[in-house]
């Protein structure tokens, strides 16, 4: 009798722990999908920059978006008219999400016509509007010291 009771108690604990652990895993999978979506937008931005595709770039930004060093439209216009090949590659990306607000911290290297230009960090702020993520703000740092020009993603 005692063995049966103990067995039931152990099985109950095992089931409860399994249910408790399964919930965060499901939530983590949803979060990973959102993180992938955010990083996909970062990739699309830099693909659009390499392709000089202003329409692709415009579609990523919130109407009230701001850039740290330029207006969004001014930056897109300069990308569209660039004569050099611009290749910005990111690595070690971090994403944080809370509801309809997200940020991505993306260290990068910038190459112009395959020559290393500088490195730094891009800081993206995203908002979800009507189910779609949009870039609300983009700021960056730029430096030439402490860079690893061999890093290509």
Phi, psi and omega in degrees: 000314180296322179296318180295317178297316179297317179299315179297319180296314179299315180297322177297316178296315179300316179295318180297317178296318179299317178294317180298321180286329182291325182299309179297328179297315177298316178297321179295322178296319177298316180297318179299322177296318178294319178299318178297322178295316178298311180294330175298323177292322177299314178299315179299321178300312183285332171296315179298324178294314179297325182274354184057039185260093182299322181294320177300317181292314181302324182293345182272339190263143171292147181303333180258021183297152178229146171248147182295329187241001187194166170282155180301311182295322177298318179294315181298318178299319179292325177293315180301324183267004183296137175265340178271156176275116181261124182227102177257124181243138181248162179201163178051040183293145174235139179233138174233136182226136172219102181063240183261018179235136179215157173223150175231129178252112188232099171301147184212163166236137177249130177242136177242118185052044178067009175256133179299131180255302178193172175234175178167203178228134170262135176242110180261138167245129181243148169233146177262121180238122180051042175084359182241134176284138176225147176284122178263325181209146177220121176233158181211161170250158180218129178207165176242347177270146177073019181265159172240088185299344178282345184286118182237032178109000000 
